[in-house]
Amino acid sequence: MKKYSNFILSILILIFSFIKCWYSDYLFNLLFLFEIIIDLILLICYFVCLINNIRSLKKKINFSNIVTTIILILTIILVLFFPFRDVKIKYDFNLYEKDRLKVIDMVYKNKLITDDIGNVALPAKYKKLSTSGQIFVYQNNEEGQVIGFWVFRGMLSGSIQVIYSTGGEELIKSSLKAHPITSLEKLKDKWYYVETSY
């Protein structure tokens, strides 16, 4: 078993790195320090595994060492270059579109309580639709609806939302004047991926 400990550790690092990157926005919204601690633990484990693997390779090259090296290289490539957020946004968009439309209908019918600035706490059943468990209602009247589901709710570093807009890009731009838009991409009719600098 000790013979394969590096191999097993490399697989665990790969799996936990993937999970951590996939849920990074949720972890950030829950507890920023917790995410830093997870990153630190994974980094330490990675370097321990890497150093042990280099030592093993110097002694003897075998199948386990080669596969461990490949897994460690794959982990670095995955963490540094794989577009986790973009893939997750598209995956979640398809998975949760019907539920998001139900929430939009509840907002339209004033079945959800909106605070003074536009935040709406989602019912427990729908909290998964937005990383913060809230949505933001920019506009909800006869002229149209602009409702944002948080992907990443930055503190002062920019935010990302999936926004529903009955008036397309123009209504989003007029509704988000106080939040300068840095990127706006259409996902589907009435649905947009929006990054702001605030």
N, C-alpha and C positions, 0 to 999 in steps of 0.2 A: 504493500500500500504506500509506503514511504517513497518507493520508486516512482510512483505516479502522482505524488502530492503536488508537484509543480504543474503538471498537466491539468489536474482537477482544479487547482487554484486559478489557472489561466482561463478555464471555461467559466468558472464562477465570476471572475472579473468581467469577462465579456458579457455574460448575462446581466449582471447587476449594472454595468455601465450602460447597456441598452435600456434597461428599465428606468434608470435614473435620467438619462437623456430624454426618453419618451415622456416622462412625467415632470420634466424640469420646471415648466411654467406653473404647474400645480404646487410643486414643492416650494417654489419661490413665493407664491401667494400665501401658502400656509405658514411657513416659517423660514425666512431667508437664511438664518444662521444654521438651521438644520441642513439645508442644501450644501452649505460650505463644509460642514462636518462630513457629510456623505462624500463630497468631492475629495476631501483630504484623506479619508479612509481608503477610497478606491485608488487614489494616487500612491499612497504608501504600499498598499497590497500589490499594485502594478510593479513598482520598483523592486520590491522584495522578490517577486516572481521573476522579474527580468534578470536581476543579479544572480539568483539561484540557477536560472536556466543557463546563463553565460558560464557559470562555474561548471555546471554539468556538461555543457558542450565542450569545454576545455578538457575534461576528463575522458569523455566518451560520447561520440555522436551516435544516437539511436533514434528510432521512430518517434518515441515520446518527446524527446528534445526538439526534434524538427517540427512536429505538430504544435508543440507549445510555442515555439518561435513564431510560427504562422499565425496562431491565435492571438498572440501579443501584438503582432504587426496589424492584423485585422482590427483589433480593438482600437488601436490608435487611429487608424484610417476612419473607422466608424465614428468615433467620438469627435474627431476634428473636421471631417468632411461630409458626413451624411446629413442631409437637410431634415432633421427630426421634426422641427416645428412645422415646416411646409407640408410634409407628409401627414403629420398628425392633424393639422387643420383640415386637409382635404378628406382624411379618413373620418374625423369627427363630424365634418359638414354633412357627409352622406349618411352617417349613422344617426345623427340627431336632427336632421332637417324637419321631420314631421313633428317632433316634440317642440322644436323652436317655433314652428308655425302655430302650435297650440298656445305657447307663451305669448306670442305676438297678438293672437286673437284675444287672450285674456287682458293684455294691456289695452287693446283697442276698446274692449268692453268695460274698462276700468275695474276689473276684478282683482288687480294687484295694486298694492299701495306704493305710490311713488313719493319719494321725499322731495324737499324743496328744490334740490338741484338736479334731480332726474334719476337717482339710484333706485333700483327696485330689487329687494331681496326676493330671491326665487323660493317657491315652496320646496320642501325637502326632496320631493320626487323629481324636481327639475334642476337642482343645484349643479348637477354634472354638466349642464349645458354651457356653463361659464366658469372659468377657473376660479373666480372670486366668489362664486355662488350668487352673484348679482348681475343684473343687466343695467344698461344705461339708456334711458329714453330721452333722446334729443328732441324728438318731435312726435306728437300723437294727436292730430286734429284732422279737420276736414281737408286740409291742404296736403296731408300725407303723413306717413310714418317713417321715422328713422330711429332704429333700435339697435344697440350694440351689445354683442355677447363677447365678454372678455376672453382673450387668448392669453394676453400678458398685460397686467395692469401695473405699469411702471410708476415709481414714486416721483422721480424727476428725470427719468432716463428714457422716456418714450413709452408708448403703449401700443398694443395690437388688439384689434377687434375683428370679429366677423359681423358685418353690419347689414341689416335688412333695411332697404329703402324703397318705398313705393315710387319715388321720383328719380331714381337712378343716381348717377354721380353728382349731378347738379344739386340735388336736394341734400346729399351728404355734405358737399362743400359749403353750402349755405348754413347748414345746421352745426357744422364743426368749426366755425370761424375762430372760436377761442382756442381751438386745439389744432395748430398747423399740421396739415397732412403732408407726410413725407412719401407715402406710397399708397396707391389705390388700385386694386386689381379686381376685376369682375370674376366671380366664381360661377354665377348662374344668374338668370333673370331675377333682379331685385336683391341679389346677395353679393356682397363685396368684402374683400380682405383689405383692411385699412390699417396703416401704421401712422401714428402721430408722434410729434416730437415731445409731447407732454403726456 
